Amino acid sequence: MDNILEIAILEMGRQKAGKPFDLLEVIKWIYPQDWKHFEKDLQVAADQLKELGKIKIVNRQICLDNVN
């Protein structure tokens, strides 16, 4: 995995100890000034992680089952 957004999603999940968090929190954390330009990219990264079974997405909330 070399997509910074995928890594950031998983890292935020680790930091939140597996508690659900809003998808936009990730992008605002990484790109606090320009986050609106990366919303589409973030959704693509989240969808890829979902397809790999690493996260669940429910109402733009990210849920990680197994956070190491």
HUDA-V73095 format. One line per field, one symbol per residue. phi: phi as a letter, one per 30 degrees, with the letter a starting at -180 (. if undefined). psi: psi as a letter, one per 20 degrees, with the letter a starting at -180 (. if undefined). burial: b if it has 24 or more other ideal C-beta (glycine too) atoms within 12 Angstrom, else e. A space follows every 10 residues. Layout:
phi = ???
psi = ???
burial = ???
This chain:
phi = .bdedddddd ddddddhidd bdededdddd becceddcdd dddddddddd ddidbcbbhi ccbcdbcc
psi = pjohhgghgh ghhghjkiqq qphhhghhgg mhhkhhijgg hggggghghg hijhrqpolj ppppgnp.
burial = eeeebbebbb ebbeeeeeee bebebbbebb eeeeeeebee bbeebbeebe eeebbbbeee ebbbeeee
